[in-house]
């Protein structure tokens, strides 16, 4: 029996759903998802169209102004973030094109913007994913990089707004200087990685180059601005390449970094680690890095190539599902409706230590099993899975097993589920099985 | 009404956490501190069995000539036979799953009440439960036990509330004007130990999950030896009953506790399905007595359900919603060792609407006796607990002097 359709739904999707038949041809199914137009999640509750940056900042201003006036203390920014996240999580539970959501998730995590950046960042988080990530997951990496770095969410999260060229008019007048945060993470996390061997001077030059970019939260037009008065004058040199003064240099730098071989290797290793194995097989990494080089960073080509890596199919279940992925897979296996379970899924993420959009650091959520499996964390997974199994008391556990693991369920798992004393215990054992906790 | 600052409840919860973690230390404390004599030395536990326990299966009238025919395949063997009833005086017998209750009966601390019902005569679980808890002929927003607590002495400042509800929800029985404490198992509800064991076994060979779960189990104190043992029934209820006993035994702890146990709606395959639930109830009462220790002698427990079930077995080996049923009164304060029943008989003309056990005793008479004679509440407080029940006199002689 060909298990690849099922494997595709597990490895490259978010887990099978009972109401979504498995594809006859897994590669064609995955290709179709990346060829099709993007279907974004429904707008959050109470919105007819998804709120953009302008709307996000309006909500932020209302909250801040109300606080200052000691009026209304409702946390409207939190409501917005929560409802955005619930809508997106709900969509992951529902979507018939889960590979696309996996790609969105991968790139969102690669370019982490966290709620830990505060309200002024959180209020545009949903807009950030819609505006800077989603349009480019099957486009060019360089375009995504430009959109991300110039997005107010990233500029706010990595403090770019407070970085002032020391030689700029504003810097000289106020004695202000650089904040290297965005420049450093751009080189270290978003593009080259430390393996490229750049120096502190490269970071400083990069920070000088980026000065001027900031965010406008109150005055029209709100969003990203370039303040020439804060921009460091003169040319800059990053990794031996000279860039001229002015805002145009930023895009030139970003495209240079995007096409750098070190960036291609870094991205390839992360992609293969995410979709294939914790220790990415070197051959597979070379293949993806070469593809990035040969196609000028075409992420559609990369998305098509990942399922064509032999290592992506053998062995199965080589990756541990992250808490968010595990939770999504449980709700999908139970045939839950995203609209009514998005909130519950969010709470579960918080319980299992992966609170939504709240990665502790700019390097995002980890992507290796060991990072998620402290002894207590492993037990909490079991606890939650038992709790979740209680939601599906009306389902036939053998049917859920058939949907979620089918012929990939080994005898031990089959027997444990079959021999359980109640539906809840049967489902808890299925969800806790090594195969279900992996993908 | 109590107006304790929030810290009172918080202190209770913190105390409970400590108790769960260091049971030994707390028990030692309980032993060395002389019990302070207050007006509220009596302990009361009310247990709601949700789903309608089949009274005829819990306490079978095996002496009634119609019993065996009506019950058919779910009739229980007579006392003395294999898996036979546990005799209670030659006419009634306890279900063989209720061994602890039978011990209480022999010790004189169990008083089963048969052919009992509240005033409600329809057969909706949810209406019936609401009225059972409201203590009135219409649904109220407060429960009779909560209103009764208003008549008890206030908890001293900083001490736990007099009333305590165990479980995730505050039952209607305990809702109302009087503040009560709550104790809930940690969320999410953890799997029973034997399920952990099966999960760990399933994950054993996984290179990442296996070692992590093994370490996690050790860290949480599930010794391998314990996990290797065969499955036991120690689920949520038994644990909660033990905790209730431990708390009620504390000198300045709560005095009144409420808890509930579901799983009684046995429309099919009753012989197989009822056993485990009865077993949990029985094990729970055993745990409660064990943890109450010396306070057992001052304790009365009322076990009640919303109604009984049909006297005839149905086509699925089960029973359907009925009327008259069984309540249990138990504890060291109870004058037991006998069955309290005006037996209506099971012949065709003796049944309620030709299908149910005819109720001959009002459950409120038993509950009102609990409040008047056990908690020693004034008449006004008893009346407030059961409004409109003036015609129902408290049952006399249920408690030891």
Interface residues (C-beta under 8 A of the other chain):
Chain A: X320 X351 X369 X370 X373 X374 X375 X376 X377 X378 X379 X382 X383 X384 X386 X387 X390 X412 X413 X416 X420 X425 X428 X429 X432 X433 X434 X437
Chain B: X187 X188 X189 X190 X191 X195 X196 X198 X199 X201 X202 X203 X205 X206 X208 X209 X210 X212 X213 X215 X216 X217 X218 X219 X220
